[in-house]
Amino acid sequence: MIFINHNNINPYFNHSAEEYILKTLDNDCFMLWQNEPCILIGRNQNAFAEINEDYVSNNNIKVVRRLTGGGAVFNDLGNINFSFISQNTGDVTSNFKKFTLPIIKSLHSLGIDAKFSGRNDLVIDEKKFSGNAQYYYKNKVLHHGTLLFSSSIVNLSSALNVNPLKFKHKSVSSVKSRVTNISDYLKENMTVLNFKNYVLNFVMNEFNEKKLYFFDDTALKEINNIMNTRFATHEWNFGKNSKYKYSKEKRFSGGTIEVNFNIEKGIIKDLKFYGDFFFTRNIEYLESKLIDKPYNSTILSAVLNSFNIEDYIKGISNKDLINLMF
């Protein structure tokens, strides 16, 4: 496994680096990195609905859309991000546990009782300090997650608009009451950079690796090209803020899903799914197969039955999707 070391805190660059590694390097890779204050939007989320636009604008906070699914997260320099890019050897659920295990073990070695919880979280005392997400490309998987070490929880809660459906079946009702920082549980004080180096060394020892990898000039040129053509563009990060006549939303075990569509003379003309759901295939293909079809539950059921919906929206059935649309 290659262990990548760099100190760039530009979120546009960092997500471009992930894509470069995923699509260019043959080796399995691990990377720790930090972002300056920013909001990272899940691949299928509506950016305008997820952020507090006034707060983000007034504080010059970058908004970056990830390759991966899942929900919106706030990053600052009190947070560490980790990435595993590997050959895909399991299903989505087993991959989540596989790639978070070295992180959990590193925290256990510091005397912190960290656990995997729910579909993608790491928690301490039932409070979340890490959200994780994945993206599948050919025979490879990108898994990345956050590690709140000493982040500003106030800024985190101010920057995000959290959908109240997330709290519908929970006993807590705010971001601030659901999240925590790792530093609060350390027996001895440690800076965020000390913690970053500790985790890096721990994971390297787990894989019996001593050598660090650094991006060369060729790699940096390609990463910057990815950044300038995708991750730093308004089109990628915000998309079109299209107006839809019909909008329906519901919380499922696989996440919150919102469907927006327009109908002309009984025919679906525009359709878009938003949500914090996970996937192994991009939702755009499924959306294209529903456009220009009659808005009829029987006909649309037949179309959906030709797909494995779990590939496009993890944790939902064809019946769930029809119930949402109708």
N, C-alpha and C positions, 0 to 999 in steps of 0.2 A: 504494500500500500504506500502511495505517495502522500507525504505530509507537506502541505503548502503553507508557507509563511509569507504574509505581506501585511502592511500597516495602512493601506488605503482605507479611508473612512467615507468615501463617496458611495452612497448606496446604488447609484446607477452603475458605477464600475463594479461593485461587488456582485451584483446579480448578473452582470455581463460575464464576470469571471466564472461564475457557476455554469453558465451556458457554454462557455468556451471549454471548460473541463469536461463537461458532460458529452459534448459532441466531438471533441478533438483528442483527448487523452485516452489511451487504452487501459491504463492502470486504474485500479481502485484508488480513490483519493479521499483525504480528510483535510478540511480547512476550517480554521477559526478566524473570525473577522468581526470588526465593529463598524457600525454606521453612525455618522453624525445624526442629529435629530431628524427623524423621518417617519412616515407611515408606510408600511408595506401592505398592499392590498392583495387579497387572494385573486387568483386568475379569473374567476367568474363573478367577482363582486362588482356592484355598482359603486364606483369610487365616490360619486357625488352624495350617495346615501350613507357612506361609511365614515366620512370625515366631517369635522366641525370646520367648515370652510373659512370662517372669520378667524378662528384661532390659528389655523394652519397658515393663512396668508399673513397675519400680523406677526407671526413668529418665524416666518421664512422656513417652514418645514417642508421638505421634499416629500412628494407622494410617488411611490414606485409600485408598479404592478408586478407581482412575482409570476414565475412560470407555474407555481404550484397552486393547488386549491387551498381551502381553509379560509379562516377569517382574517380581518385586518388587525395588525399589531403595530404598536408604537415602539420605535427604537431610539435610544440615545446612547451616549458613551458609557453609561452605566450598565449597558447590556452587551452580552457576547452572543454572536451567532455561530453556529457550527453547521458544517455540511459534510455529508457522506455522499460520494458518487461511486456507484458500485454496479457490478453485474447483478441483474435482478434474479434472485434465487428463491423468492417466496411471494406470497400474496400480500396485499396491502397491509392487513392487520399484523402479520408476522414480521413484515419489514419495519413497521413502526417500533415494535418491541426490540427487534434486533439492533437497530441503529441508535436507539436511546439507551441501551444497556451499558455501553462504555461510559456514558455521561453519568448515569445513575451510580455506577461503581466508583467513579471519581469522587462523587459527592459523599458516598458512604465512607470513603477513605478519609474524608474530612470530618466524619462524625455527624453527617447530616442525613436524616432519614427521608430520603427522596424516593418517590414511587411513581410508577406509570399509572395514569388514571384516565378513564373514559376512552374516547376514540383517539386522542392525540396529545394529551397533556402530561406534563410532569408536575408533581405537587409536593409540597411540604406542609404537614398539618392541614391537609385538604385544601390548601391554597395554591393556586397555579403560579409557577415561575417559568414555565417553558411551554410554548405551543409549537407543534411540529406539523410538517406538511411534506408531500411528495409529488414528484413529477416523473412520468415514465417516458423514456425515449428509446425506441428500438428495443434492445435487450438490456437496457440500463435503467437505473433508478437514481434520481436525485432526492435525497432526504435532507432536509434542513430544519433547524429549530432555534428558538431564542433561549437565552439564559439570562433572566433578570437577576443582575447581581447587586447593583446599587442605583437602579433607575429611578427617575422621578415619577412616582405613582400619580401625583397630582397632574403633571403634564400629560401622562398617559391617558388619564380619564378625561382630561379637557380636550385632547386632540381628536378623540374618537366619538362617533355617534354609535352607541351600542343598541342593537335591535332588542326591544323589550321581550320579544318571543324567546330570546336566549334564557331569560330568567323565569319563564312561565312555570317550569317544573323544578325550580331551585329555591332553596330557602334564603338565598341572598339576593340583593337587588341592586348592586352597583359593581362597577369595575374595581373600585378601591377595596371593596370587601372580599373580592375573589382572588386577588393577586398578592404576591409577596416577593421580597428580595432575598436572594441567597445569603447576602452578607449579614442579615439579621440572625442567622442561625450558626454562624461561625464561632468556634470557641476561642480563636485568636484572630485579631484584625488582619485583613489582607486587602490590598488595593485591587482594583478591577484588572489591572495589567498583571499583577502577581497571580491572580486567579486564572487569567487567560493562559499564562505560561504553565501553571500547575496542571490545568486540564490537558493542554497540548502534550506535556511530558508524560502524563499518566496514560493517555490514549496511545501514544507512541510506544510506551513500554508494553502495553497490552498486545500490540502487534509486533513486538520485538524489532522496532525500527529506530534508527538513530539519526538518519540523514533527513535534512529539510530540503524542500524543493522551492526554488524561486522562479518567478516568471521572467523569461528572457525578453529581449526587445521584440522578437517576432511574436511572441505570445501577447505582449502588451499592445502591440499594434492591432492584433485581431480582436482583443478584448475591447479596445477603444472603438473599433469599428462596430462591434455588436452594440456597444453603449449608445453610439451616435445614431444608429439606425433603428434601435428598438427601445431600450430601457430609459433613455433620456428624452423620448418623444412624448408629446402631449397625446397623440393618437393612441399609443400603446397604453399609457397610464390612465387615461380618462375615457377613451373611446368616444362614441357618439352619444350625446345625451338626448336620445330620440324620445319623441312623445308617443305614448301608447294610450289607446282608449281604454283598454282592459288590463287590469293588474290584479293578480291573486297571489297570496303568500301564505305559507304554512311551515311549521317546524316539524321535521321528521327525525328519526334516529340518526340519519346521515347528515343532518344539518338543516339550516333554514333555506328554503327554496322559494323563489319568487318567479312567476311567469308573467311576462308582459306581451301583449299581442294586439294587433289591429285586424279587423274583419271587414271585408267589402263584399257585399252580396252573398254572405254566408261562407266566404272563402278566407282562410288565414293568409294575410298578405305580409305581415311583419311579425316576428316572434323572437323573444330573447329570454333565456333563463339566467337569473342571477342567484347567487347564494354562496355560502361558505362550505359547500360540499366538496368532497374529494372525488377524484376521477383517475382513470387510466387512459381514457381517450377523450380528445377535446370535444366539448359540447357543441361546437359550431356545426359539426357534421350532422348530429341528431337534429338540431334546429332546422337545418336546410331541408330535411326530409319531411318536416311538418308544414313548411311554408307551401302555399298554393293547394293545400288540402282543405276539404270542407270542414267547417267547425261542427263536427258530428262525433259523438263519443264512440260510436261503433266503428266508424271508419278510422279514426285516430288510434283506437285500440289495436286494430289490425296492423296499422303501420308500426306502432310501438312493439308489437309482438314479434316483429322481425329483427329486433335488436335485443342485446343483453343490456338492459338499462343500467345494471351495476357497473358496466364499463364507463358510463358517462356520468352517472350520479351514484356514488357509493351509498348504500343503505336505503334505497328506495325501490319500490316495485312498479311495474307497469300500471297496476291498479291505483297506486298512490298518485302517480303522475296524472292519470285521467281524472281522479277525484279532485286534484288541485286545479286542473284546467276547467272543470265543470262545476 
